Every structure is written in C-alpha cells, then in structure tokens.
C-alpha cells in the first residue's frame, strides 16, 4: 500500500479490525471539490457497538481537521447520539532504516468528544454551554 491514499489505508485498517466501512465523501464536479458527509465525515464504519464517523487526512492536516470539527454544530449533533463516535485518522510518512532508506506510514487516531471539541481554541465561544 505504499502509494495508497490516506482513505484507502484507513479502509484497509477498518476492515482488518473487522468493521464494515464505506467511503461517504463524494466529488462534486460542478464545484470541483470533495464534499464530506455532513461536512465532517469521509468514511462511515460500523462494528457491533458503534457507528463511527471518521475524517481521514494526512498527518500535516490533523490539527486543521480538529479545528474544522470544533466549528461544526453537526459534529456535536453526531456525538450526542448514544452509539456514535467521531474520530480523526491521519497518516504520517516515517523514515525507517532497512539496509537503505525506506518509509512506512504511521496512523494517528484521535477520538473526539463533545468536551474535546468545546475546548478546542478554534471553537466558537459559548459552545461549552450548548445542551
């Protein structure tokens, strides 16, 4: 999977974990942009207990995606539902020594909560009191 996109890597990992997973972002040819489900989710995954909404990105964009989530009221609605989780998965390329120069991709998973979104510096003021 050396040339795979972060989304392809994430789908492979979710399937390895035994989750059902599906890409839900789509290409809008008229606007020439990718559009996420509810503006925040690239992949939906399901296991026996939870429905996961996952934003997938490169390692360098992880913080920007967290800020994007903290500004979204839809993220709060998603998280307030009992069996839903919201996560950011990012992949960073790391050098490894293997007789020469080689690379591997390292996954960083961050589970978001209502509290973590409200404490983000980019969150609108007053978000903490939203009930």
C-alpha positions as CSV (number, residue, x, y, z in Angstrom):
1,X,0.0,0.0,0.0
2,X,3.0,2.3,-0.4
3,X,1.3,4.6,-2.9
4,X,-2.2,4.5,-1.4
5,X,-4.2,7.5,-0.3
6,X,-4.9,8.0,3.5
7,X,-8.5,7.0,2.8
8,X,-7.5,3.7,1.2
9,X,-5.2,3.0,4.1
10,X,-8.0,3.8,6.6
11,X,-10.5,1.5,4.8
12,X,-7.9,-1.3,4.9
13,X,-7.3,-0.8,8.6
14,X,-11.0,-0.7,9.4
15,X,-11.6,-4.0,7.5
16,X,-8.6,-5.5,9.4
17,X,-10.4,-4.6,12.6
18,X,-13.5,-6.4,11.4
19,X,-15.5,-3.2,10.8
20,X,-17.9,-2.6,7.9
21,X,-16.6,0.5,6.2
22,X,-17.7,2.7,3.3
23,X,-16.3,6.0,1.8
24,X,-19.1,8.6,2.0
25,X,-17.3,11.7,0.7
26,X,-18.0,12.5,-2.9
27,X,-16.6,14.5,-5.7
28,X,-18.8,17.4,-6.8
29,X,-17.7,18.0,-10.4
30,X,-19.6,21.3,-10.7
31,X,-17.9,22.9,-7.7
32,X,-14.7,20.9,-8.3
33,X,-14.4,20.0,-4.6
34,X,-14.7,16.9,-2.4
35,X,-17.8,17.0,-0.1
36,X,-17.8,15.2,3.2
37,X,-21.0,13.7,4.7
38,X,-22.4,16.4,6.8
39,X,-19.3,18.4,6.0
40,X,-17.3,16.4,8.5
41,X,-17.2,12.6,7.7
42,X,-15.1,10.9,4.9
43,X,-15.8,7.3,6.0
44,X,-18.6,5.6,7.9
45,X,-17.7,2.4,9.8
46,X,-19.7,0.1,11.9
47,X,-18.8,-2.6,14.5
48,X,-21.1,-4.4,16.9
49,X,-21.4,-1.4,19.3
50,X,-20.8,1.8,17.4
51,X,-21.2,3.7,14.2
52,X,-18.0,5.7,13.5
53,X,-17.8,8.9,11.6
54,X,-14.2,9.2,10.5
55,X,-12.4,12.2,9.0
56,X,-9.3,10.9,7.2
57,X,-6.3,13.1,6.4
58,X,-2.5,13.4,6.2
59,X,-0.5,13.9,9.3
60,X,0.2,17.6,8.5
61,X,-3.5,18.4,8.3
62,X,-4.6,16.7,11.5
63,X,-4.9,19.9,13.6
64,X,-6.8,21.6,10.8
65,X,-9.3,18.8,10.7
66,X,-9.8,19.0,14.5
67,X,-10.5,22.8,14.2
68,X,-12.9,22.0,11.3
69,X,-14.8,19.6,13.6
70,X,-14.8,22.1,16.5
71,X,-16.5,24.7,14.3
72,X,-19.3,22.2,13.2
73,X,-22.6,22.0,15.0
74,X,-23.2,18.8,13.0
75,X,-20.3,17.2,14.8
76,X,-21.9,18.0,18.2
77,X,-25.3,16.5,17.0
78,X,-23.4,13.4,15.8
79,X,-21.6,13.0,19.1
80,X,-24.7,13.5,21.3
81,X,-26.3,10.4,19.8
82,X,-25.6,7.4,22.1
83,X,-23.9,4.9,19.8
84,X,-21.9,7.2,17.6
85,X,-18.2,8.0,17.7
86,X,-16.3,10.7,15.8
87,X,-12.6,10.3,15.0
88,X,-9.8,11.8,13.0
89,X,-7.4,9.4,11.4
90,X,-4.2,10.8,10.0
91,X,-1.2,9.2,8.3
92,X,2.3,10.5,8.5
93,X,5.2,9.2,6.5
94,X,8.1,8.0,8.7
95,X,11.6,7.1,7.7
96,X,12.8,3.6,8.7
97,X,16.2,2.1,8.2
98,X,16.1,-1.2,6.4
99,X,19.5,-1.6,4.7
100,X,18.7,1.7,2.9
101,X,16.1,4.4,3.1
102,X,12.6,3.2,3.4
103,X,9.3,4.7,4.6
104,X,6.3,3.5,6.5
105,X,3.0,5.2,7.2
106,X,2.1,5.8,10.9
107,X,-1.6,6.0,11.8
108,X,-2.7,8.6,14.4
109,X,-6.2,8.1,15.7
110,X,-7.9,10.8,17.8
111,X,-11.4,10.2,19.3
112,X,-13.4,13.4,19.6
113,X,-15.9,14.1,22.3
114,X,-18.3,17.0,22.9
115,X,-15.9,18.1,25.6
116,X,-12.8,17.9,23.4
117,X,-14.5,19.9,20.6
118,X,-15.7,22.6,23.1
119,X,-12.2,23.0,24.5
120,X,-10.6,23.5,21.1
121,X,-9.2,27.0,20.7
122,X,-10.9,27.4,17.4
123,X,-14.4,26.6,18.8
124,X,-16.9,29.4,18.9
125,X,-17.4,31.0,22.3
126,X,-20.4,29.6,24.2
127,X,-20.1,26.1,22.7
128,X,-19.5,24.6,26.1
129,X,-22.9,25.5,27.3
130,X,-24.7,24.1,24.3
131,X,-27.0,21.4,25.6
